[in-house]
Amino acid sequence: MPDSSFLSLVAVGGAALFGLHGAVGLAIKHHFLRNTYLNSACDKVAMLKGTYTLIFPAACAAVIFYCMVLFILIRGIYQDEIHILLLNAAMIMALLATCYYAFKMFFRLRVICIGCIRVHLANLMMSSALLYYNFH
């Protein structure tokens, strides 16, 4: 039976897949189907100036982030060494972004975007699984 540290890394990978699925859905909805879903809660969040990170939207940055986490985990399987420092730094950045966008969404806009909440939950699940891995 695998030890619990391995299972926590599997949980990180599962949460990354969950977040990647949600982020891809948000990116497609915000940019390719923008004229279809007018005046939804997701559109209000997408129209914010703060949702753009440099030149591309936060949903696309989330897709890149989740692909990076999955790449680090898969690369660690084949090289028998997982760069926990990179994963810890990525989780800290994800938690900061989650707190920022949740604050903007709930307290500034007063809207509930289910796709955004899904991505926030994925970040929280990944961070808690990695926290368990670090303390185990």
DOMAR-270924 format. One record per residue: z, x, y of N, C-alpha, C, O in turn; residue in three letters. Coordinates in nm, 4 decimals. Layout:
residues N
REC         nw         nu         nv        caw        cau        cav         cw         cu         cv         ow         ou         ov    aa
REC          Z          X          Y          Z          X          Y          Z          X          Y          Z          X          Y   ALA
...
This chain:
residues 136
REC         nw         nu         nv        caw        cau        cav         cw         cu         cv         ow         ou         ov    aa
REC     0.0000     0.0848    -0.1181     0.0000     0.0000     0.0000     0.0000     0.0887     0.1235     0.0782     0.1835     0.1304   MET
REC    -0.0857     0.0604     0.2211    -0.0908     0.1442     0.3415     0.0371     0.1310     0.4237     0.1050     0.0284     0.4214   PRO
REC     0.0671     0.2369     0.4954     0.1885     0.2335     0.5771     0.1659     0.1506     0.7035     0.0530     0.1149     0.7369   ASP
REC     0.2746     0.1214     0.7718     0.2675     0.0298     0.8858     0.1970     0.0913     1.0061     0.1428     0.0179     1.0887   SER
REC     0.1961     0.2244     1.0184     0.1248     0.2850     1.1311    -0.0262     0.2648     1.1164    -0.0960     0.2415     1.2151   SER
REC    -0.0758     0.2738     0.9931    -0.2173     0.2473     0.9691    -0.2505     0.1012     0.9995    -0.3544     0.0713     1.0585   PHE
REC    -0.1625     0.0116     0.9591    -0.1862    -0.1303     0.9846    -0.1828    -0.1627     1.1334    -0.2533    -0.2527     1.1789   LEU
REC    -0.1013    -0.0901     1.2094    -0.1001    -0.1141     1.3540    -0.2302    -0.0670     1.4182    -0.2770    -0.1284     1.5141   SER
REC    -0.2894     0.0406     1.3671    -0.4198     0.0835     1.4187    -0.5302    -0.0144     1.3788    -0.6257    -0.0348     1.4538   LEU
REC    -0.5169    -0.0745     1.2614    -0.6111    -0.1792     1.2218    -0.5971    -0.2991     1.3159    -0.6963    -0.3627     1.3513   VAL
REC    -0.4736    -0.3294     1.3560    -0.4510    -0.4385     1.4515    -0.5126    -0.4059     1.5872    -0.5651    -0.4951     1.6539   ALA
REC    -0.5072    -0.2797     1.6288    -0.5713    -0.2387     1.7541    -0.7220    -0.2616     1.7440    -0.7839    -0.3132     1.8370   VAL
REC    -0.7802    -0.2230     1.6310    -0.9235    -0.2442     1.6119    -0.9609    -0.3912     1.6088    -1.0628    -0.4305     1.6654   GLY
REC    -0.8793    -0.4731     1.5430    -0.9054    -0.6169     1.5399    -0.8955    -0.6799     1.6773    -0.9769    -0.7648     1.7134   GLY
REC    -0.7960    -0.6385     1.7541    -0.7822    -0.6906     1.8904    -0.8973    -0.6432     1.9782    -0.9418    -0.7161     2.0668   ALA
REC    -0.9461    -0.5208     1.9540    -1.0607    -0.4709     2.0302    -1.1861    -0.5520     1.9984    -1.2658    -0.5802     2.0879   ALA
REC    -1.2042    -0.5899     1.8718    -1.3179    -0.6757     1.8370    -1.3048    -0.8137     1.9010    -1.4034    -0.8705     1.9479   LEU
REC    -1.1828    -0.8671     1.9026    -1.1562    -0.9963     1.9665    -1.1873    -0.9893     2.1159    -1.2499    -1.0798     2.1710   PHE
REC    -1.1436    -0.8824     2.1807    -1.1703    -0.8652     2.3229    -1.3169    -0.8391     2.3521    -1.3702    -0.8870     2.4522   GLY
REC    -1.3828    -0.7630     2.2647    -1.5255    -0.7357     2.2829    -1.6061    -0.8650     2.2745    -1.6986    -0.8862     2.3530   LEU
REC    -1.5716    -0.9498     2.1811    -1.6414    -1.0775     2.1680    -1.6227    -1.1626     2.2934    -1.7180    -1.2230     2.3425   HIS
REC    -1.5012    -1.1672     2.3448    -1.4756    -1.2440     2.4667    -1.5432    -1.1846     2.5888    -1.5958    -1.2581     2.6725   GLY
REC    -1.5426    -1.0516     2.6001    -1.6035    -0.9862     2.7158    -1.7555    -1.0004     2.7149    -1.8165    -1.0194     2.8201   ALA
REC    -1.8166    -0.9914     2.5976    -1.9616    -1.0112     2.5891    -1.9963    -1.1550     2.6272    -2.0944    -1.1793     2.6975   VAL
REC    -1.9156    -1.2497     2.5808    -1.9387    -1.3894     2.6181    -1.9275    -1.4114     2.7678    -2.0083    -1.4834     2.8265   GLY
REC    -1.8272    -1.3495     2.8304    -1.8119    -1.3625     2.9754    -1.9271    -1.2966     3.0503    -1.9774    -1.3517     3.1483   LEU
REC    -1.9689    -1.1786     3.0043    -2.0790    -1.1089     3.0713    -2.2080    -1.1901     3.0627    -2.2822    -1.1998     3.1605   ALA
REC    -2.2344    -1.2480     2.9468    -2.3545    -1.3304     2.9322    -2.3449    -1.4549     3.0189    -2.4410    -1.4926     3.0859   ILE
REC    -2.2282    -1.5185     3.0171    -2.2127    -1.6421     3.0939    -2.2221    -1.6163     3.2436    -2.2832    -1.6949     3.3160   LYS
REC    -2.1627    -1.5079     3.2907    -2.1601    -1.4817     3.4341    -2.2941    -1.4354     3.4890    -2.3229    -1.4581     3.6065   HIS
REC    -2.3760    -1.3719     3.4081    -2.4952    -1.3095     3.4648    -2.6266    -1.3668     3.4154    -2.7246    -1.3688     3.4900   HIS
REC    -2.6310    -1.4128     3.2929    -2.7575    -1.4666     3.2448    -2.7626    -1.6188     3.2535    -2.8704    -1.6767     3.2674   PHE
REC    -2.6477    -1.6832     3.2454    -2.6431    -1.8288     3.2499    -2.5734    -1.8777     3.3761    -2.5106    -1.9835     3.3750   LEU
REC    -2.5837    -1.8026     3.4833    -2.5107    -1.8344     3.6062    -2.5527    -1.9692     3.6648    -2.4676    -2.0432     3.7141   ARG
REC    -2.6790    -2.0021     3.6608    -2.7259    -2.1275     3.7210    -2.6975    -2.2492     3.6333    -2.7073    -2.3626     3.6804   ASN
REC    -2.6628    -2.2275     3.5073    -2.6365    -2.3383     3.4166    -2.4975    -2.3963     3.4358    -2.4807    -2.5182     3.4392   THR
REC    -2.3974    -2.3093     3.4484    -2.2583    -2.3535     3.4589    -2.2106    -2.3408     3.6030    -2.1376    -2.2473     3.6358   TYR
REC    -2.2499    -2.4313     3.6874    -2.2087    -2.4252     3.8271    -2.0723    -2.4906     3.8447    -2.0405    -2.5898     3.7791   LEU
REC    -1.9927    -2.4336     3.9336    -1.8616    -2.4857     3.9718    -1.7609    -2.4909     3.8571    -1.6726    -2.5767     3.8574   ASN
REC    -1.7719    -2.4031     3.7612    -1.6687    -2.3954     3.6583    -1.5626    -2.2954     3.7030    -1.5811    -2.2231     3.8009   SER
REC    -1.4517    -2.2923     3.6304    -1.3432    -2.2006     3.6661    -1.3882    -2.0556     3.6526    -1.3468    -1.9697     3.7304   ALA
REC    -1.4726    -2.0288     3.5543    -1.5208    -1.8916     3.5360    -1.6082    -1.8475     3.6530    -1.6063    -1.7304     3.6911   CYS
REC    -1.6847    -1.9404     3.7102    -1.7685    -1.9051     3.8248    -1.6846    -1.8692     3.9462    -1.7212    -1.7798     4.0225   ASP
REC    -1.5724    -1.9377     3.9649    -1.4850    -1.9044     4.0771    -1.4297    -1.7637     4.0625    -1.4186    -1.6906     4.1609   LYS
REC    -1.3951    -1.7256     3.9406    -1.3452    -1.5906     3.9163    -1.4576    -1.4893     3.9323    -1.4356    -1.3803     3.9850   VAL
REC    -1.5786    -1.5244     3.8871    -1.6912    -1.4311     3.8925    -1.7384    -1.4041     4.0344    -1.7929    -1.2971     4.0614   ALA
REC    -1.7188    -1.4982     4.1254    -1.7662    -1.4816     4.2624    -1.6742    -1.3958     4.3489    -1.7084    -1.3655     4.4631   MET
REC    -1.5600    -1.3569     4.2976    -1.4686    -1.2726     4.3752    -1.5292    -1.1357     4.4006    -1.6019    -1.0825     4.3167   LEU
REC    -1.4994    -1.0794     4.5158    -1.5435    -0.9426     4.5435    -1.4696    -0.8436     4.4550    -1.5251    -0.7396     4.4195   LYS
REC    -1.3466    -0.8736     4.4189    -1.2654    -0.7822     4.3396    -1.3038    -0.7745     4.1938    -1.2521    -0.6893     4.1215   GLY
REC    -1.3945    -0.8621     4.1476    -1.4332    -0.8571     4.0072    -1.5435    -0.7558     3.9810    -1.5857    -0.7390     3.8666   THR
REC    -1.5899    -0.6894     4.0830    -1.6915    -0.5866     4.0631    -1.6257    -0.4498     4.0680    -1.5558    -0.4169     4.1639   TYR
REC    -1.6484    -0.3701     3.9642    -1.5995    -0.2337     3.9600    -1.7173    -0.1437     3.9929    -1.8058    -0.1238     3.9097   THR
REC    -1.7188    -0.0907     4.1106    -1.8285    -0.0100     4.1628    -1.9573    -0.0917     4.1690    -1.9756    -0.1692     4.2629   LEU
REC    -2.0472    -0.0764     4.0711    -2.1764    -0.1444     4.0809    -2.1952    -0.2539     3.9767    -2.2916    -0.3300     3.9854   ILE
REC    -2.1073    -0.2639     3.8798    -2.1251    -0.3664     3.7776    -1.9975    -0.4492     3.7642    -1.8893    -0.4022     3.7992   PHE
REC    -2.0096    -0.5720     3.7138    -1.8945    -0.6621     3.7096    -1.7885    -0.6190     3.6089    -1.8136    -0.5365     3.5211   PRO
REC    -1.6705    -0.6762     3.6235    -1.5572    -0.6396     3.5383    -1.5821    -0.6781     3.3931    -1.5311    -0.6114     3.3031   ALA
REC    -1.6589    -0.7835     3.3678    -1.6877    -0.8219     3.2295    -1.7696    -0.7132     3.1596    -1.7471    -0.6852     3.0419   ALA
REC    -1.8634    -0.6524     3.2304    -1.9414    -0.5427     3.1719    -1.8547    -0.4190     3.1524    -1.8713    -0.3458     3.0548   CYS
REC    -1.7625    -0.3957     3.2450    -1.6690    -0.2840     3.2287    -1.5789    -0.3074     3.1082    -1.5425    -0.2124     3.0389   ALA
REC    -1.5423    -0.4329     3.0824    -1.4606    -0.4644     2.9651    -1.5381    -0.4403     2.8361    -1.4809    -0.3934     2.7377   ALA
REC    -1.6668    -0.4717     2.8351    -1.7495    -0.4448     2.7169    -1.7532    -0.2953     2.6894    -1.7391    -0.2530     2.5747   VAL
REC    -1.7719    -0.2154     2.7931    -1.7736    -0.0695     2.7770    -1.6380    -0.0202     2.7284    -1.6314     0.0676     2.6424   ILE
REC    -1.5298    -0.0755     2.7824    -1.3950    -0.0355     2.7429    -1.3695    -0.0640     2.5950    -1.3208     0.0232     2.5230   PHE
REC    -1.4017    -0.1849     2.5489    -1.3761    -0.2192     2.4090    -1.4639    -0.1381     2.3146    -1.4193    -0.1013     2.2059   TYR
REC    -1.5870    -0.1098     2.3538    -1.6724    -0.0226     2.2719    -1.6146     0.1180     2.2640    -1.6221     0.1826     2.1595   CYS
REC    -1.5566     0.1661     2.3750    -1.4946     0.2984     2.3750    -1.3744     0.3022     2.2809    -1.3575     0.3986     2.2063   MET
REC    -1.2911     0.1985     2.2835    -1.1743     0.1937     2.1950    -1.2184     0.1912     2.0493    -1.1626     0.2628     1.9662   VAL
REC    -1.3181     0.1094     2.0181    -1.3677     0.1049     1.8806    -1.4309     0.2370     1.8393    -1.4164     0.2789     1.7244   LEU
REC    -1.5006     0.3032     1.9307    -1.5597     0.4337     1.9008    -1.4515     0.5369     1.8704    -1.4657     0.6157     1.7770   PHE
REC    -1.3437     0.5370     1.9486    -1.2342     0.6319     1.9246    -1.1707     0.6063     1.7886    -1.1400     0.7007     1.7158   ILE
REC    -1.1505     0.4792     1.7536    -1.0893     0.4472     1.6245    -1.1806     0.4825     1.5075    -1.1348     0.5401     1.4089   LEU
REC    -1.3085     0.4488     1.5172    -1.4016     0.4783     1.4076    -1.4223     0.6282     1.3943    -1.4306     0.6802     1.2830   ILE
REC    -1.4307     0.6979     1.5066    -1.4445     0.8437     1.5020    -1.3211     0.9077     1.4393    -1.3322     1.0070     1.3674   ARG
REC    -1.2049     0.8518     1.4662    -1.0818     0.9033     1.4072    -1.0754     0.8844     1.2572    -1.0114     0.9630     1.1873   GLY
REC    -1.1409     0.7812     1.2067    -1.1435     0.7598     1.0617    -1.2221     0.8708     0.9937    -1.1806     0.9211     0.8894   ILE
REC    -1.3340     0.9090     1.0513    -1.4197     1.0087     0.9876    -1.3745     1.1515     1.0131    -1.4079     1.2405     0.9348   TYR
REC    -1.3002     1.1763     1.1193    -1.2530     1.3114     1.1476    -1.1068     1.3315     1.1097    -1.0528     1.4403     1.1301   GLN
REC    -1.0422     1.2301     1.0556    -0.9009     1.2348     1.0166    -0.8090     1.2719     1.1319    -0.7009     1.3267     1.1101   ASP
REC    -0.8508     1.2428     1.2531    -0.7674     1.2687     1.3711    -0.8032     1.1658     1.4776    -0.9171     1.1591     1.5238   GLU
REC    -0.7047     1.0866     1.5153    -0.7258     0.9855     1.6182    -0.6618     1.0358     1.7462    -0.5463     1.0784     1.7461   ILE
REC    -0.7361     1.0310     1.8546    -0.6853     1.0780     1.9833    -0.5975     0.9693     2.0449    -0.6445     0.8829     2.1190   HIS
REC    -0.4703     0.9763     2.0123    -0.3755     0.8750     2.0584    -0.3564     0.8843     2.2094    -0.3319     0.7827     2.2744   ILE
REC    -0.3671     1.0033     2.2658    -0.3515     1.0177     2.4102    -0.4591     0.9387     2.4853    -0.4297     0.8730     2.5852   LEU
REC    -0.5830     0.9452     2.4373    -0.6906     0.8671     2.4998    -0.6668     0.7171     2.4848    -0.6900     0.6399     2.5779   LEU
REC    -0.6203     0.6768     2.3667    -0.5924     0.5347     2.3464    -0.4765     0.4878     2.4335    -0.4805     0.3773     2.4876   LEU
REC    -0.3730     0.5710     2.4474    -0.2601     0.5339     2.5335    -0.3038     0.5201     2.6790    -0.2639     0.4259     2.7476   ASN
REC    -0.3856     0.6136     2.7259    -0.4354     0.6059     2.8640    -0.5233     0.4822     2.8827    -0.5164     0.4157     2.9861   ALA
REC    -0.6054     0.4519     2.7832    -0.6911     0.3335     2.7917    -0.6081     0.2055     2.7941    -0.6415     0.1111     2.8658   ALA
REC    -0.5009     0.2020     2.7166    -0.4169     0.0819     2.7148    -0.3422     0.0633     2.8464    -0.3227    -0.0497     2.8912   MET
REC    -0.3008     0.1721     2.9079    -0.2339     0.1615     3.0384    -0.3316     0.1072     3.1419    -0.2960     0.0206     3.2219   ILE
REC    -0.4547     0.1577     3.1407    -0.5561     0.1063     3.2334    -0.5871    -0.0413     3.2052    -0.6063    -0.1199     3.2980   MET
REC    -0.5917    -0.0780     3.0774    -0.6191    -0.2174     3.0420    -0.5067    -0.3093     3.0874    -0.5326    -0.4199     3.1348   ALA
REC    -0.3828    -0.2651     3.0735    -0.2705    -0.3480     3.1178    -0.2680    -0.3623     3.2695    -0.2361    -0.4692     3.3214   LEU
REC    -0.3015    -0.2556     3.3403    -0.3080    -0.2655     3.4863    -0.4181    -0.3622     3.5303    -0.3974    -0.4441     3.6199   LEU
REC    -0.5340    -0.3523     3.4671    -0.6434    -0.4445     3.5001    -0.6077    -0.5880     3.4629    -0.6413    -0.6814     3.5357   ALA
REC    -0.5400    -0.6056     3.3500    -0.4977    -0.7391     3.3087    -0.4012    -0.7994     3.4091    -0.4156    -0.9156     3.4471   THR
REC    -0.3035    -0.7219     3.4520    -0.2069    -0.7721     3.5509    -0.2763    -0.8066     3.6825    -0.2470    -0.9096     3.7431   CYS
REC    -0.3675    -0.7213     3.7265    -0.4374    -0.7447     3.8530    -0.5206    -0.8727     3.8478    -0.5097    -0.9581     3.9358   TYR
REC    -0.6040    -0.8856     3.7441    -0.6921    -1.0017     3.7371    -0.6157    -1.1297     3.7055    -0.6552    -1.2369     3.7514   TYR
REC    -0.5082    -1.1216     3.6289    -0.4268    -1.2409     3.6037    -0.3592    -1.2867     3.7331    -0.3507    -1.4066     3.7595   ALA
REC    -0.3115    -1.1920     3.8132    -0.2520    -1.2271     3.9420    -0.3547    -1.2943     4.0321    -0.3264    -1.3971     4.0936   PHE
REC    -0.4745    -1.2358     4.0397    -0.5803    -1.2934     4.1235    -0.6187    -1.4332     4.0755    -0.6400    -1.5244     4.1554   LYS
REC    -0.6272    -1.4478     3.9428    -0.6744    -1.5739     3.8881    -0.5697    -1.6843     3.9029    -0.6032    -1.7952     3.9443   MET
REC    -0.4453    -1.6563     3.8703    -0.3432    -1.7608     3.8711    -0.2873    -1.7887     4.0101    -0.2712    -1.9046     4.0482   PHE
REC    -0.2577    -1.6841     4.0856    -0.1854    -1.7036     4.2108    -0.2752    -1.7114     4.3339    -0.2411    -1.7801     4.4301   PHE
REC    -0.3884    -1.6430     4.3328    -0.4777    -1.6491     4.4486    -0.5766    -1.7645     4.4366    -0.5902    -1.8446     4.5291   ARG
REC    -0.6458    -1.7733     4.3228    -0.7471    -1.8781     4.3057    -0.6906    -2.0082     4.2507    -0.7470    -2.1154     4.2729   LEU
REC    -0.5801    -1.9987     4.1796    -0.5175    -2.1142     4.1143    -0.6138    -2.1839     4.0181    -0.6249    -2.3065     4.0169   ARG
REC    -0.6832    -2.1031     3.9373    -0.7725    -2.1564     3.8342    -0.7344    -2.0949     3.7002    -0.6678    -1.9916     3.6935   VAL
REC    -0.7781    -2.1609     3.5945    -0.7553    -2.1096     3.4598    -0.8915    -2.0926     3.3940    -0.9608    -2.1904     3.3661   ILE
REC    -0.9284    -1.9693     3.3698    -1.0537    -1.9355     3.3023    -1.0183    -1.8964     3.1586    -0.9536    -1.7940     3.1364   CYS
REC    -1.0599    -1.9766     3.0622    -1.0211    -1.9543     2.9236    -1.0783    -1.8227     2.8708    -1.0109    -1.7526     2.7954   ILE
REC    -1.1999    -1.7886     2.9085    -1.2581    -1.6618     2.8648    -1.1806    -1.5423     2.9172    -1.1623    -1.4432     2.8464   GLY
REC    -1.1350    -1.5520     3.0416    -1.0557    -1.4431     3.0994    -0.9205    -1.4315     3.0305    -0.8723    -1.3211     3.0053   CYS
REC    -0.8594    -1.5459     2.9999    -0.7305    -1.5439     2.9301    -0.7467    -1.4822     2.7923    -0.6575    -1.4120     2.7447   ILE
REC    -0.8592    -1.5077     2.7281    -0.8850    -1.4490     2.5964    -0.8909    -1.2962     2.6044    -0.8366    -1.2269     2.5184   ARG
REC    -0.9562    -1.2451     2.7068    -0.9639    -1.0996     2.7239    -0.8259    -1.0426     2.7576    -0.7900    -0.9350     2.7098   VAL
REC    -0.7488    -1.1144     2.8395    -0.6135    -1.0681     2.8716    -0.5259    -1.0652     2.7465    -0.4481    -0.9716     2.7278   HIS
REC    -0.5377    -1.1662     2.6612    -0.4604    -1.1679     2.5369    -0.5014    -1.0543     2.4438    -0.4167    -0.9967     2.3756   LEU
REC    -0.6292    -1.0219     2.4405    -0.6745    -0.9094     2.3585    -0.6136    -0.7793     2.4087    -0.5724    -0.6954     2.3287   ALA
REC    -0.6073    -0.7616     2.5407    -0.5452    -0.6414     2.5959    -0.3973    -0.6345     2.5601    -0.3464    -0.5279     2.5254   ASN
REC    -0.3286    -0.7475     2.5685    -0.1863    -0.7491     2.5342    -0.1638    -0.7222     2.3857    -0.0692    -0.6524     2.3494   LEU
REC    -0.2497    -0.7769     2.2995    -0.2359    -0.7515     2.1556    -0.2627    -0.6052     2.1228    -0.1910    -0.5455     2.0425   MET
REC    -0.3655    -0.5470     2.1844    -0.3941    -0.4052     2.1598    -0.2795    -0.3178     2.2066    -0.2401    -0.2240     2.1373   MET
REC    -0.2264    -0.3478     2.3226    -0.1187    -0.2660     2.3776     0.0077    -0.2770     2.2940     0.0764    -0.1772     2.2723   SER
REC     0.0390    -0.3966     2.2470     0.1599    -0.4106     2.1656     0.1434    -0.3427     2.0302     0.2392    -0.2844     1.9793   SER
REC     0.0244    -0.3486     1.9704     0.0018    -0.2795     1.8431     0.0082    -0.1284     1.8612     0.0615    -0.0582     1.7753   ALA
REC    -0.0453    -0.0779     1.9712    -0.0390     0.0662     1.9961     0.1029     0.1096     2.0306     0.1442     0.2198     1.9948   LEU
REC     0.1772     0.0249     2.0992     0.3174     0.0547     2.1276     0.3972     0.0634     1.9982     0.4823     0.1511     1.9834   LEU
REC     0.3704    -0.0270     1.9046     0.4364    -0.0204     1.7745     0.3987     0.1084     1.7018     0.4839     0.1714     1.6391   TYR
REC     0.2721     0.1474     1.7097     0.2287     0.2719     1.6457     0.3014     0.3921     1.7055     0.3416     0.4827     1.6325   TYR
REC     0.3185     0.3936     1.8369     0.3842     0.5071     1.9014     0.5320     0.5148     1.8679     0.5868     0.6244     1.8561   ASN
REC     0.5978     0.4004     1.8524     0.7408     0.4015     1.8233     0.7724     0.4116     1.6755     0.8875     0.4350     1.6386   PHE
REC     0.6739     0.3947     1.5910     0.6996     0.3991     1.4468     0.7016     0.5406     1.3962     0.7220     0.5631     1.2769   HIS
